[in-house]
Amino acid sequence: MVIALGSLAINGLQFGVEFSGGAVFTVPSEECEIPEARDAVAAVVPEGDPFVTELNGSSGRQVRAQTVDLTPAETGEVSRALAEACGAPLEEVSTQVIGPSWGEQITEKALTGLVVFLALIVVYLSITFEWRMAIGALVALFHDVFITVGIYSLSGFEVTPATVIGVLTILGYSLYDTVVVFDKVKENTRGVQATSRMTYSEAANLAVNQTLVRSINTSIVGLLPVASLLVVGAYVLGAGTLKDLALALFVGIAVGTYSSIFIATPVLAQLKEREPTMQALAKRVNARRTGGREAGKAVDDSDGNSTVAADASTGAKSGSALPPRGPRNQPKRNRKKKR
């Protein structure tokens, strides 16, 4: 969390043209280097650092340059500069211009979708389980989103609509894993107040242990194809949509696995332990365990004290312990055999 926060504060996020608005230039070239293309664009558009990447698809290698919003005259100059720097014909340079209003609409819809999703989660968990489980799940989901966004900031990947789709997908996956653990917690804690065998936290910890192997196996099965998608999309095809979606899924699945175990359930246990009934249960459990230990200790002490008292009473006059009495402990007498 600290690393993610520091990266967001220093590096920030590289928003795609769909969110920030601007112009995108694509040049098919096998020999054009990214620094050369970046210098060519920066010479025409000095304000704003152009974002230049490499794409590898079925049509061959391409160089993609993203800039801020440009005028028609600046758009033509950037196209000619890229064509000259990359050694490609001017008519092969494709241009896509997206206005800032479109980016604002996409951002608004993405935030609206996230808020609606979280609201539905709170309602569902509150009805199915209880509101404390809804709070634990929300804390875990916030952790998952924050870590995923921090990874995007560290890696320098663009935040695109595919990223938003991936984030919503991993929130659903993380919620699924959390609900599985919460269902087991609900089963283990049903009627726990009527007994004095374990506290609520101990019952929740037992539920986590019982679902741990299932959570790990499910995550591994989900991570393997997503990792393949990330490698193919980022390094083989160079498809921006694939790698944006795959990175969000990969990070979210991995983070969501341990957040449901190490964050959601402990938050739930801490909230439940604040209830008076659960505090009374904890006192009964501790009193039962303490009473059992004290009873065992009292039995040991009583046996030891009785032995010491017996030894003291028998050896009070002589100052030394006498041999114990009894027919078996009497000295043997030498009896003469009758002839």
N, C-alpha and C positions, 0 to 999 in steps of 0.2 A: 504494500500500500504506500509506503514512504517512497519507494523508487518510482512508482507510477505517478505519484503526486509531484515529485521533483521533475520528472520528464515532462509532464504537462505544463509545469510552471516555466521550464526553460525552453523546451522545444515546441510545445503546443501541438496542434493537430494539423495535418495537411488535408484540408477539405477538397473534395473533388469539385469539378466544375459544375456539377449538378446542384451543389449547395452554395458555393461562393459566386457562381456566375463567371463568365469569361469566355475565352476562345481556346479551341483545341485544334492543333495542327498535326496531321499525320503524314509522314514522308516515307515511302518505300525506298530503302537503301540498304545495301549489304556492307558498305564501307564507312558510312557516316558514324562518327564517334559522338557520344553524348556531350562531352565538353565543347566540341566544335559547334554542335547545334545550340547548346545553351548560350555560348558567346554570340552566335548570330542573332538569336532572339533578343538578348540583352542589349545589343547595339541599337536595336530599333525601339525597344520598350525598356527604358532604363528603370522606371518605377516598378517595383515588384520583382521578386526573384522567380523566373520561369521554372516550372517543374517539368523536367525532361526525363523520359523513361524509354526503355527498349521493349518492343513487342515482337514475339516470334509466333507466327501462326501458319496456317496452310498456304497463305499468299506470300510467305517469306518474311524476312526481317523488316521491321518498321520502326521509325523513331517518332515518338509522340511528345509534343510540347504543349504545355498548358500555360496560359498567361491570364492576366487580368482582363477585364472588359475593355475592348478596343473599338476604335472608330473604323469605318470601312476603309479609310486610307491607310491606317496602321495595320489593318488585317492584310491588305495587299502587300505592304512592305515586308511584313513578317513572312509571308508565303514566298516572296522572291528571295529573301535572305536564306531561308531554309533550303530552297531549291538549289541555290548556289553553293551553300556550305556542304550539302549532301550529294551534290552532283546528280540531281534528279530533275526531270522536266517540270516546269511550273504547273502544267495541267495535272500532274500526278499528286500534287500537294492538296490533300483534302482539308477542308476547314469546317468547323462546327462552332457556332456562336450561341451561347446561352445567356440570357439576360439575368440580372440580379433578382428580378421579381420571381422568376421560375425557381431559383435557389431558395428564396424565402418560403415559397409554397411547399417545396419538398421538405425543408426543415420543419415547418409547422406541422405538416402531416406526420413526419417521423416522431416528433415529440408527442403529438396527439395519440398516435398508436401506442407509444410506450406508456403514457399515463392511463389510457383505457385498459391496457393489459394489466398493469399493476393494480388498478382498482378492481377489476374482475377477480384477480388473484386474492385480494383481501376478502372480498365477499364470499368467494368459494371456500376458502380455508376457514373463515369464521363460521360458516354454516356447517361445513362437514366436520371440522374438528373444534377449534376454539380460536378466539382472537389472539391469544398469546402465540399460537403456532403461526398465525398470519404475520405477526411482527417478526418472529424468527426467520420466516421465509423471505420477508422483504429485506431484512438485513443481509441475508445471504445473497439475494439477487442484486442488491446495491453493490456488494463486494465483487460479484462476478462482472458487472458492467464496468466498474471502476478499473479493475485489473485489465479487462479486455481493452478498454480505451487507452490505458497506460502502455500496453504492449504496442498498440498502433502508433502511439507517440514515439516510443523507442525505436521501432522498426522503420518509421517514416512512410508507412503505407498510407494511401489515400483513403479518406472516409467517403464512401460512395453509398448510393442506395442499396447496393449489395451488402455493404457493411451493416446497414440498419436491419436488413432481412436476417443476416447472420446473428446479430445481437438478439433480436426477438426470438430466433430459433433456439439459441443457447439458453435464454431465459426459460423457455418452455422445458428444455432438457433438464436444467438445474432444478426447476420446480418439480418435475417428475421424480427425480432422485430424492428430493426433500420429502415429498409426499409419501414415498415408500418408507422412509425412515420414520416419519411421523405416524404412519399407520401402525407400525410395530410398537412405537412408544405408547400409542393409545391402547393397544392390546395389552402391553405389559403393565400399564398403570391403571387399568380398570380394576376398581376395588382395592387399590393399594392403601387407601385410608383406613380400611377395616382391619388391616393387619399391622403388625409391628416388625415385619421381617426386613424390609428395606425401605429407603427413602425414595422420593420421586426421582432425584438425580441418579441414584443407583439403578432404578428401573429403566430410566432413559439410557443410561450407559450400557445396560444389558441389551437394549434394542439396537443400539448402534453396533455393538459387537455381532449381533445376530444377522444384521444386514450388510456388514462390511464387505464380505467376500462378494456378495451379489453386486454391490455398487462398483467395486473395482473391476469385476469381470465385464459388466455392462459398459463401463467407460473404455476399457481396452478394445472391446469389439467396435465401439463407436469411433474411437480415435484412429484405428488402422485405416479405414477407407478415407477419412477426412485428411489424414497425413498424406496419403497417396494423391488426393485431389490437390492438396497444397503444393506438393512437389511438382506435379504435372502442370498445374496452372501457373506457378511462379517461375519455374526454371526450364520447363520443356516448351510449353505453348506461349508463355508470357502473356496470358490473358488476364487482364486486370480484374474482370468480374469474378473469375474463378478464384484467383488468389485472395481477393478481398473477402469473399464469402468463406473460403476455406480457413483463412487465418482466424476470423471471428469464431467459426465453429470449433477449430482446434483448441484455441485458448479457452473458450467458454466451456467446452466439455471437461477439459482437465481441471479448470478452476471450480466449476460447478460440482464436481465430484467431491472434493474435500470441503467445500463450503457447506454442503448439506450435512456433513459429519462433524466438522470442527467449528462451525459457526452457528448454523440454524438450531441444532439440537442443544448446544450449551446455552444459547440465548433463551430458548424455551425453558430449560431447567432453571436458569437464574430467575426468570419471571415467575415461575411456579413456586419456587422456594420462598418467595416473598409473601405468599398467601398464609394467613393464620392457620388454616387447616394443615398445610404442608409443614409449617414450622412445628406445630404440635406433633405431627407424625414423626418428624426428625427427632424431637425430644423423646418420644416413646421408644423409638428404635435405639437411640443412644442409651436411654435408661435401661432397656432390656439387655443390651450388650454389656454395659457397665455393671449391672446387677449380676449377670452371669459370671463375669470375671471376679467380682468381689465375693460371690458365693463360693466359687472354686478356691479362691485364696483363703477364705475363712475355714473351709474344710481342711486345707493343708496346714494352716496355722493351728487349728484345734488338735489335729493328730500330733503335730510336733510338740505342742505344749503339754499334752497329756503324757507323752513319753518322758519328757524332761521332768515333769512333776513326779512321775512314778520313780524315776531314777533318783530324784532328790530325796524323796521320802524314805527310800530304802537305804540310801547312803548318807543320811544326815549325821549319824553318830560317828561312823568310821571315817568319813571324809572321802570314801571311795565307793564306787558303785558295786553292789553285791550281785552275785549271779541271780538270775531270775528264778522264782520258785516254781514248783510243779513236780509231779511224779516223774516225768521224763528227765528232769534236770537234776534229780537227786543223785548223789554219788553212789556208785555201785558197791555192794558189799561182797566180800570174799566168802563164799559159802563152801564149806567142806563137803566133799562128796561122801555120802554114806556107803559104808562097805557092807 
